[in-house]
């Protein structure tokens, strides 16, 4: 591919169409990203748009004209062919797709049993409406239990979930993860419990975070655009500012970062990895900005290596992520 003279968006679409190909040239992709700041921005916008269209595909299909017999029996469009279509003419068809991105997908209705258990496999997310009207979406490979009916207690045993909760002073929604309670104050937020780390991020409103067992410390309040990452094993909690749009970005098939420490990025990637991941101290100081496309999870580290000076070393079933010389 001669991407040197292409429009950055066209080149980004061409690279993205090949992102899952077995012969993807990660070295050239990394060189292209590093050649000009506009390339990174173009690729991020393409990856984000692809994820949004893919996530909205069922809703878009549901409202397409019913008499289009030519399309009715066609198989779902794979990413590579979708991007060939977009490169050929993005005007009216793309605008129509974007206009439908916010059509809501169906959710599973739950009853009011004492304890309800939910789990997702490695390939699917799941949307659920709780008894109190709150909306919950589970990431892949997650296990969650819900009790309490209209005053829910939601326990995340493993994985990630996002929530949209209507403020109601008459009831409290509590999410419990790894020994910490997250109390909703009417908001949209996401919680991760993976490999011993807890993360809470707020897109709208605010939440209070505190240890489940009272240790005398005051709760931490997070507002929209804030995230806290907790490592209970070492007793460290780090609060930082984020884009509200990046909260629960996994539900759109992407992971979006702006100056995030590599350790936090790898903690997120670990939810999709087939082996434990460890960041070597030599790489712990690196930061990452950009959009990662989740896909089946197998290419996430390759996407990082295309941008950051990293190498992977496998030993005893563990993947060690180490730093190499700067590009």
C-alpha positions in Angstrom: 0.0 0.0 0.0 1.4 3.5 -1.0 -0.1 5.6 1.8 2.5 8.4 1.5 0.4 10.6 -0.8 -3.1 9.4 0.1 -5.5 11.6 2.0 -5.0 10.7 5.7 -8.6 9.6 6.1 -8.4 7.3 3.0 -5.1 5.9 4.2 -6.5 5.3 7.7 -9.5 3.5 6.3 -7.2 1.3 4.2 -5.1 0.4 7.2 -8.1 -0.2 9.4 -9.6 -2.5 6.8 -6.5 -4.7 7.2 -6.2 -4.5 10.9 -7.3 -8.1 11.5 -5.5 -9.6 8.4 -3.0 -12.4 9.2 -0.4 -10.6 7.0 -1.0 -7.1 8.5 2.3 -5.1 8.2 2.5 -3.7 11.8 5.9 -2.2 11.2 4.7 -0.1 8.2 1.5 0.8 10.0 3.6 2.1 12.9 5.8 4.1 10.6 2.8 5.6 8.9 1.3 6.6 12.3 4.6 8.2 13.3 5.1 10.1 10.0 2.6 12.9 10.8 0.3 13.8 13.7 -2.6 14.0 11.3 -2.3 10.2 10.6 -2.9 9.3 14.3 -5.9 11.6 14.4 -7.3 10.2 11.2 -6.9 6.6 12.3 -8.5 7.3 15.6 -11.5 8.9 13.9 -11.8 6.0 11.5 -11.6 3.3 14.3 -14.1 5.2 16.4 -16.6 5.6 13.5 -16.2 1.9 12.6 -16.9 0.8 16.1 -20.0 3.0 16.4 -21.4 1.8 13.0 -20.7 -1.8 14.0 -22.4 -1.5 17.4 -25.4 0.2 15.8 -25.7 -2.3 12.9 -28.7 -4.3 14.3 -30.6 -1.1 15.0 -29.8 0.4 11.5 -30.9 -2.9 9.8 -34.2 -2.8 11.8 -35.2 0.5 10.3 -34.0 0.0 6.7 -36.7 -0.2 4.1 -38.4 -3.6 4.3 -38.9 -3.9 0.5 -35.1 -3.9 -0.4 -35.1 -7.4 -1.6 -31.5 -7.1 -3.0 -30.1 -6.7 0.5 -32.5 -8.9 2.5 -30.6 -12.2 2.1 -27.1 -10.9 2.2 -24.8 -11.9 5.0 -23.5 -9.3 7.5 -20.9 -6.9 6.1 -17.4 -7.6 7.4 -15.2 -4.7 8.4 -13.0 -4.9 5.3 -15.8 -4.7 2.9 -17.6 -2.0 4.9 -14.5 0.2 4.6 -14.1 -0.5 0.9 -17.7 0.7 0.5 -17.0 3.8 2.6 -13.9 4.6 0.7 -15.9 4.4 -2.5 -18.6 6.9 -1.4 -19.2 8.1 2.1 -21.8 10.7 1.4 -25.5 9.8 1.7 -25.2 6.2 2.9 -22.8 7.2 5.7 -24.9 10.1 6.7 -27.9 7.8 6.9 -26.0 5.3 9.1 -24.8 8.0 11.4 -28.4 9.4 11.8 -29.4 6.0 13.2 -26.5 5.4 15.6 -28.5 6.3 18.6 -31.4 3.9 18.0 -31.6 1.8 21.1 -31.1 -1.9 20.9 -33.4 -4.3 22.7 -32.6 -5.2 26.2 -33.4 -8.3 28.3 -36.1 -7.7 30.9 -35.5 -9.2 34.4 -37.8 -10.3 37.1 -37.7 -9.4 40.8 -36.1 -12.6 42.1 -33.9 -12.5 45.2 -30.7 -13.1 43.3 -30.2 -12.9 39.5 -27.0 -14.1 37.9 -25.7 -12.8 34.6 -22.6 -13.9 32.6 -21.2 -13.1 29.1 -18.9 -15.2 27.1 -15.7 -14.1 25.3 -17.5 -12.9 22.2 -20.6 -11.1 23.4 -21.8 -8.1 25.5 -25.3 -8.0 27.0 -27.7 -5.3 27.8 -30.1 -5.7 30.8 -32.9 -3.6 32.3 -33.0 -4.0 36.1 -36.1 -4.1 38.2 -35.7 -0.4 39.3 -35.5 0.7 35.6 -31.7 1.1 35.6 -29.8 0.0 32.5 -26.8 -2.2 32.8 -24.5 -3.5 30.0 -21.9 -6.3 30.6 -18.6 -6.5 28.8 -17.4 -9.8 27.4 -16.2 -12.4 29.9 -18.1 -10.8 32.8 -19.9 -12.3 35.8 -22.4 -10.2 37.8 -25.1 -10.9 40.4 -28.1 -8.6 41.2 -30.2 -8.7 44.3 -32.5 -6.3 46.1 -35.2 -5.7 43.5 -36.0 -2.0 43.3 -33.1 -1.2 45.6 -30.4 -3.1 43.7 -27.1 -4.4 45.0 -25.0 -5.3 42.0 -21.8 -7.4 42.6 -19.2 -7.6 39.8 -17.3 -10.8 40.4 -15.2 -10.4 37.3 -15.2 -8.2 34.2 -16.8 -4.9 33.5 -20.2 -3.3 33.4 -21.7 0.1 32.6 -24.7 1.7 34.2 -27.3 4.3 33.5 -29.3 5.1 36.7 -32.1 7.6 37.2 -31.7 9.7 40.3 -34.3 8.8 42.9 -33.8 9.9 46.6 -36.1 7.0 47.7 -33.6 4.3 46.7 -29.9 3.7 46.5 -28.1 1.6 43.8 -24.8 0.1 45.1 -22.3 -1.6 42.8 -19.8 -3.8 44.7 -16.4 -4.8 43.2 -13.3 -6.3 44.8 -14.2 -5.1 48.3 -15.3 -1.6 47.3 -18.8 -0.1 47.1 -19.8 2.4 44.4 -22.9 4.3 45.4 -24.8 6.0 42.6 -26.1 9.5 42.9 -28.0 9.5 39.6 -25.6 9.1 36.8 -23.9 7.1 34.0 -20.8 5.3 35.0 -18.7 2.1 34.5 -17.0 -0.3 36.8 -14.2 -2.8 36.1 -13.0 -5.6 38.3 -10.2 -7.5 36.6 -6.9 -9.1 37.7 -7.1 -7.6 41.2 -7.6 -4.0 40.0 -10.8 -1.9 40.4 -11.6 1.0 38.1 -14.6 3.4 38.3 -15.2 6.0 35.5 -18.1 8.5 35.4 -19.7 9.9 32.2 -22.5 11.9 33.8 -23.5 12.8 37.4 -21.5 11.5 40.3 -20.7 8.4 42.4 -19.2 7.8 45.8 -16.5 5.1 46.2 -15.6 3.6 49.6 -14.3 0.3 51.0 -17.0 -2.2 51.7 -15.7 -2.7 55.2 -15.6 0.7 56.9 -12.0 1.6 57.6 -12.7 5.1 58.8 -11.7 6.9 55.6 -14.1 9.3 53.9 -15.8 8.2 50.7 -14.2 9.4 47.4 -16.7 11.3 45.2 -16.2 11.2 41.4 -17.9 13.5 39.0 -18.4 13.4 35.2 -15.0 13.1 33.4 -13.2 11.5 36.3 -11.8 8.0 36.8 -10.2 6.2 39.8 -8.0 3.2 39.5 -7.5 1.1 42.7 -4.9 -1.6 43.3 -6.1 -3.0 46.7 -3.0 -5.3 46.9 -0.7 -2.3 47.4 -3.3 0.2 48.7 -2.9 2.7 45.9 -5.7 4.7 44.3 -5.1 7.1 41.4 -7.7 9.6 40.3 -7.4 11.2 36.9 -9.4 13.2 34.4 -10.8 11.5 31.3 -13.2 12.3 28.4 -16.7 11.4 29.4 -17.1 9.9 25.9 -14.5 7.3 26.7 -16.5 5.8 29.6 -17.5 2.2 28.8 -16.1 2.6 25.3 -15.7 -1.2 25.2 -19.4 -1.3 24.5 -18.6 0.2 21.1 -15.8 -2.3 20.4 -13.0 0.2 21.2 -10.7 1.4 24.0 -10.0 5.1 23.9 -7.1 6.8 25.8 -5.7 10.2 26.2 -2.3 10.1 27.9 -3.1 7.0 29.9 -0.2 5.1 31.7 0.7 1.9 29.9 -0.1 -0.1 33.1 -3.8 1.1 33.0 -4.0 0.3 29.3 -2.7 -3.2 29.8 -5.1 -3.7 32.8 -7.9 -3.0 30.3 -6.5 -5.3 27.6 -6.1 -8.1 30.2 -9.9 -8.6 30.1 -9.5 -9.9 26.5 -6.2 -11.6 26.7 -5.7 -15.4 26.6 -2.8 -15.3 29.1 -1.9 -13.1 32.1 -0.1 -9.8 31.1 2.6 -8.2 33.2 4.2 -4.8 32.4 7.9 -4.8 33.0 9.3 -1.9 35.1 11.2 -0.7 32.0 7.9 0.0 30.2 5.9 1.2 33.2 6.6 4.9 32.5 5.1 4.9 28.9 1.8 6.6 28.2 -0.6 5.9 25.3 -3.1 8.2 23.5 -5.3 6.8 20.8 -8.1 4.3 20.0 -7.6 0.5 20.1 -10.0 -1.7 18.2 -11.0 -4.7 20.3 -12.1 -7.1 17.6 -11.6 -10.6 19.1 -9.0 -9.2 21.5 -6.1 -11.0 19.9 -4.6 -7.9 18.1 -4.7 -5.4 20.9 -1.1 -5.8 21.9 0.0 -5.7 18.3 -1.8 -2.3 18.0 0.1 -1.0 21.0 3.4 -2.3 19.6 2.7 -0.4 16.4 2.8 2.9 18.3 5.0 2.3 21.4 8.5 0.8 21.6 7.4 -2.5 23.1 8.3 -6.2 22.8 6.6 -9.2 24.2 8.3 -12.0 26.1 6.4 -15.2 27.0 7.5 -17.3 30.0 5.6 -19.9 32.0 2.3 -18.9 30.4 2.7 -15.2 31.2 3.2 -12.4 28.6 5.8 -9.9 29.8 5.6 -6.5 28.1 9.0 -4.8 28.0 10.4 -1.6 26.5 12.8 -1.5 23.6 14.8 1.4 22.1 12.8 4.3 20.8 11.6 4.2 17.2 
